Amino acid sequence: MFRFASYLVNDESFYGAVTDDGMVALSPHFPQWPSLYSVIANNGLDDLQSAVADKPVTHTDFVFQAPLPDAVRILCVGVNFPDRNAEYKDGTTQPKYMSLFPRFASGFTGHQQNLVRPPENHTLDYEGEVAIVIGKSGRRIQAEDAYDHIAALTICNEGTIRDWLRHAKFNVTQGKNWDNSGSMGPWLVPFTDHAQLDKARIVTRVNGEVRQDDTLDRMMFPIRTEIAYISTFMTLQPGDIIVTGTPTGAGARFDPPRYLVPGDVVEVEVNGIGTLSNGIVDEQV
């Protein structure tokens, strides 16, 4: 099973298969699909799989992009692990409904690229998560059928400017959408086996130190439930991304908080998918 990535070579965009020796460019062979988002929207992952076998490595020097840099809709699930809920110290048990907020593609960079800390505020924080990519449209999807609507998996560091989450009473959007504050990648892994999610573990490290370590089976709102709930109010479309929730251990929850600073390296590892790695720099203005 091949992994698929979006990448740049001399500022030219490609997508292709990831091998131990480099990238096998596939985008030139599928001009009808200009991006991996277009591949997903047209149910083309199987065509990519079939096309790789007889093709040589084309690029060994490249820059990773987020797997779907032109994603149109990204929904994130907040506070989705029991220990995360307890961090808020408000005495509440599991909420009846999940928290949701949107993120936009401009807020994400790719694997091995730097997350950017803005000059306006230095409370840049990490959140390691699994992200699912919808491959089959649906409305009012039943939980037992939810996995049938997933095309691929990737990893997300859902980087956040914590202080800006508090700028309004009821929303967190402005703290979640700073340019290049988060990352996705390194690649897409086609979803073929329920165990890819049911047995997945998220481990987030900062400079080699484990900060987050938990398993998806402890989610308060499992991924099947997320898909069922979200598809109740909106028709999920191929290429939609759902970022499914982060475990306890983000920097804001330490005393004192341990926010990211230039020179830090954050790694988010999920078994069966890979490891997403990013450095931290200050924005040059």
C-alpha positions in Angstrom: 0.0 0.0 0.0 1.6 3.3 -1.2 1.5 6.6 0.7 0.7 9.7 -1.3 2.1 13.2 -0.7 1.8 16.7 -2.2 5.2 18.4 -2.6 7.1 21.2 -4.3 10.1 21.1 -6.6 11.5 24.6 -7.5 8.0 26.0 -6.5 6.3 23.7 -8.9 3.5 21.6 -7.4 3.4 17.8 -7.7 1.7 14.9 -6.0 3.0 11.3 -6.0 3.9 8.2 -4.2 6.3 8.2 -1.3 9.1 5.6 -1.4 12.2 5.0 0.7 14.3 6.4 -2.2 12.2 9.5 -3.0 9.0 10.6 -4.7 7.4 9.0 -7.7 5.6 11.9 -9.4 2.1 10.9 -10.5 0.5 14.2 -11.2 1.9 14.4 -14.7 0.2 11.2 -15.6 -3.2 12.4 -14.3 -3.7 15.9 -15.8 -7.4 15.6 -15.2 -6.6 15.7 -11.5 -4.4 18.7 -10.7 -4.1 17.9 -7.0 -4.6 15.2 -4.4 -7.8 16.9 -3.4 -9.0 16.4 -7.0 -7.9 12.8 -6.9 -10.0 12.2 -3.7 -13.0 14.1 -5.1 -13.0 11.8 -8.1 -12.4 8.6 -6.2 -9.0 8.2 -7.8 -6.8 6.8 -5.1 -7.0 3.3 -6.5 -5.9 4.6 -9.9 -2.8 6.1 -8.2 -2.1 2.8 -6.5 -2.2 1.0 -9.8 -0.1 3.6 -11.6 2.9 3.4 -9.2 4.3 -0.1 -9.9 6.2 0.5 -13.1 7.4 4.1 -12.5 10.8 5.2 -11.3 11.6 7.7 -8.6 11.4 11.2 -10.1 12.4 13.5 -7.2 14.8 13.1 -4.3 15.0 16.8 -3.5 11.6 18.3 -2.7 9.6 20.2 -0.1 6.6 18.6 1.6 3.2 20.4 1.4 0.2 19.6 3.5 -1.4 16.6 1.8 -4.4 18.6 0.6 -3.1 22.2 0.4 -6.3 23.2 -1.5 -8.7 21.6 1.0 -12.0 23.4 1.0 -13.5 22.3 4.3 -11.6 21.4 7.5 -13.6 20.7 10.7 -11.9 20.1 14.0 -13.3 18.3 17.1 -12.3 19.9 20.4 -11.9 18.4 23.9 -12.4 14.8 22.8 -10.4 12.8 25.4 -11.7 12.4 29.0 -8.4 13.8 30.5 -8.7 16.8 28.2 -12.2 17.4 29.6 -10.9 17.2 33.1 -8.2 19.8 32.3 -10.8 22.5 32.2 -11.6 21.9 35.9 -15.2 23.1 35.5 -16.7 20.0 37.2 -18.4 18.8 34.0 -18.6 15.2 32.9 -18.6 14.2 29.2 -20.7 16.8 27.3 -23.8 15.6 25.4 -22.5 17.0 22.1 -19.0 17.4 20.6 -17.4 20.8 20.2 -16.6 21.8 16.6 -14.7 24.6 14.9 -13.4 25.3 11.4 -9.9 25.7 10.2 -8.7 26.8 6.8 -5.9 25.4 4.6 -3.9 28.6 5.0 -3.3 27.7 8.6 -1.4 24.5 7.8 2.1 23.8 6.4 3.7 20.5 5.6 6.0 17.9 7.1 9.5 19.2 7.9 8.4 22.8 7.4 8.4 25.4 10.2 5.4 26.4 12.2 5.3 30.2 12.5 5.0 32.1 15.8 3.4 35.5 15.2 4.7 38.7 16.8 1.3 39.6 18.1 1.3 36.8 20.6 3.7 34.1 21.7 1.3 31.4 23.1 1.9 29.0 20.2 0.9 25.5 21.3 0.8 22.0 19.8 -2.0 19.5 19.5 -1.3 16.1 18.0 -4.2 14.5 16.2 -5.4 12.0 13.6 -7.1 13.6 10.6 -9.5 11.7 8.3 -10.2 12.5 4.7 -13.7 11.9 3.4 -13.9 9.9 0.2 -17.6 9.2 -0.2 -20.3 11.9 0.2 -23.1 11.4 2.6 -25.8 13.0 4.7 -27.1 11.6 7.9 -24.6 8.8 7.8 -25.2 6.1 10.4 -22.3 5.4 12.8 -22.0 1.8 11.7 -21.5 2.9 8.1 -19.2 5.8 8.9 -15.9 4.1 8.0 -17.2 3.4 4.5 -16.9 7.2 3.9 -13.2 7.5 4.8 -10.7 7.6 1.9 -7.5 8.3 3.7 -5.7 9.2 7.0 -3.1 11.7 7.9 -1.6 13.4 11.0 -2.3 16.9 12.2 -0.4 19.2 14.6 -3.3 21.5 15.2 -1.2 24.4 16.3 -3.0 27.1 18.3 -2.4 30.6 19.5 -3.9 30.1 23.0 -4.5 33.7 24.1 -6.5 34.4 20.9 -8.9 31.6 21.8 -10.2 33.9 24.5 -11.0 36.9 22.4 -14.7 36.1 22.1 -17.3 34.5 24.3 -18.4 31.6 22.2 -15.8 30.8 19.4 -12.2 29.9 19.0 -11.8 30.5 15.3 -9.3 33.4 15.6 -6.9 31.4 17.8 -7.0 28.4 15.4 -6.3 30.0 12.0 -3.0 31.9 12.1 -1.1 31.4 8.9 1.2 28.4 9.1 0.5 27.8 12.8 -0.3 24.1 12.3 0.7 21.3 10.0 -0.6 18.2 8.3 1.2 15.2 6.8 3.6 13.8 6.1 1.3 12.0 3.6 -2.0 10.4 3.0 -2.4 6.7 3.9 -5.3 5.1 2.1 -7.9 3.8 4.6 -8.3 0.0 4.1 -8.7 -1.6 7.5 -10.7 -0.5 10.5 -7.7 -1.4 12.7 -5.9 1.6 11.3 -8.1 3.8 13.5 -9.3 1.3 16.2 -5.7 0.6 17.3 -4.1 4.0 16.6 -2.0 5.7 19.2 -1.0 9.4 19.2 2.4 10.3 20.7 3.5 14.0 20.6 7.1 14.9 21.4 8.7 18.3 21.9 12.5 18.2 21.5 12.3 14.4 22.1 10.2 14.7 25.3 6.9 12.9 25.3 4.1 15.4 26.0 1.0 13.5 24.7 0.4 9.8 24.6 -3.1 8.3 24.2 -5.1 5.9 22.0 -8.1 6.7 19.8 -10.2 4.1 21.5 -10.5 6.4 24.5 -12.1 9.3 22.6 -15.3 10.6 24.2 -16.7 10.9 20.7 -15.3 8.2 18.5 -14.6 8.9 14.8 -17.7 6.9 13.8 -19.8 9.2 16.0 -18.0 12.3 14.6 -18.9 11.4 11.0 -22.5 10.6 12.0 -23.0 13.8 13.9 -21.3 16.2 11.4 -23.2 14.6 8.5 -26.5 15.3 10.3 -26.2 19.1 9.6 -24.0 19.1 6.5 -23.4 16.8 3.6 -19.9 15.5 3.8 -18.1 15.7 0.5 -15.0 13.9 -0.8 -11.9 15.9 0.2 -13.5 17.2 3.5 -11.1 16.8 6.4 -12.1 16.0 10.0 -9.4 16.6 12.6 -10.6 14.2 15.3 -9.3 15.5 18.7 -6.1 15.8 20.8 -5.1 14.0 24.0 -4.1 15.7 27.2 -0.6 17.2 27.5 -0.7 20.4 25.4 1.7 23.1 26.6 -1.0 25.3 27.9 -1.9 22.8 30.6 1.5 22.8 32.3 2.1 25.1 35.3 3.7 27.3 34.2 2.6 26.8 30.5 5.2 25.4 28.1 4.5 27.1 24.9 6.6 26.6 21.7 9.6 28.8 21.0 11.9 29.2 18.0 14.3 26.2 17.8 11.8 23.7 19.2 11.0 20.6 17.2 7.5 19.0 17.5 6.9 15.4 16.3 3.5 13.8 16.2 3.7 10.0 15.7 0.7 7.8 14.9 1.3 4.1 14.4 0.3 3.0 10.9 0.5 6.5 9.5 3.9 7.9 10.3 5.6 10.8 12.0 4.9 14.5 11.3 7.8 16.8 12.3 8.0 20.6 12.4 10.4 23.2 13.7 9.3 26.6 15.2 10.4 30.0 13.9 9.3 33.6 14.6 7.4 35.3 11.8 9.6 37.8 9.9 7.6 41.1 9.5 
